Amino acid sequence: MSMHDHKRDAWHRSLGEAAVPEAHDPATRRAIEQAGSLAKEFHDRGRLLKPFEAMAVACKDGHSTETLYSLARTTAFATGGDIDTILKHLEHSWPDFV
């Protein structure tokens, strides 16, 4: 499969886009709030990783840490919210972890 045929996931779609989309549906708004709270909690406990850090520790202690993408994925699954919108809001709030 060539790169031209590769379907970009939510993480790749979000990179490079500066605009944070509005969350129109209640599920996505709820997920953004929940993901933001989780990001703060993991950050305050020193367990929020940047993507390159997550790759480096994936085998060691990746099970006890989170990334913005993993938080967006978890909350989108739990609430039915839109993962792309949730991730953009997290990236906007936590730019050091993009």
N, C-alpha and C positions, 0 to 999 in steps of 0.2 A: 504494500500500500504506500503510495507516495504521500508526501506531506499535504499535497493539494486535496487529497481525499480524506484527510484526517478530520474527524469531527472534534471541534474544540470544546473542552469541558468548561464549566462555569468559571473555574480559576483563570484559564487562559482568555476567556471572553472578557473578563473584567479588567485584565491588565491593559494599561495604556489609555483607558477611557477616563476622562477627568470628571464628567458629569455624574452626579449621584441621582439615580432615578427616583421619582416619587413612588411611594408605596400606596397603591390605591385600594387594595383589598385588605380586609381586617386581619386575615391570617398572616399576611406578610408584615403588616405593621406590628402585630403581636410577636412574630418571630424576630423582627429587628430589635425590639425592646428586650426580648429574652436573650438573644445572641449578644447584645451589648452588655447586659449584666454579667453573662458568662465570661465575656472577654475581660471585663474589669476584674472579676473574681480570679481568673487564671493569671492575669497580669500581676495583680497584687500578691499572689502566691508564688510568683516567679516561674509559672508554668505555661506561659504563652510564648510560642516560638515563631520566629520568622521562617519562611519556607525553606531557606537553605539550612537553617539550624535543624528543622524537622527532618530533613534528609540525613543529616549527619548523625542524629540520635535515634533514628527509626529502629534500629536493631537493639539499641541499648535500653532506653527508657521511653520510647515513643508512646507506650501505652498510658503513661501518666502525664503527658503534656498535650497541648492542643495548638492548633493553628487557626487563623481566621476562617480558612476554608472549612476545616473540620467543624467549627462552631456553626458556620452558616449551614452546612450540610445537615448537622444534627437538628438544628432548630427548624429548618425547612421540612425535614421529615416529620418532626413532632407536631408541627402546626399546619402543614399544608401550604406554607408560604413559598414565595418565589425565591429560589436560591441565588439567582443572579442579583436581584435587588438587595437581598439581605447581605450578600458579600460586599457589594459596593458601599453600603452603609457602614459596615464594619471597617472596610478599608479607609473610608473617609474619617472615621472616628479614631482609628489606630494606624496611622500611616507608617509608623516605624516598624510595623509587623507585616508589611506588604512585600 
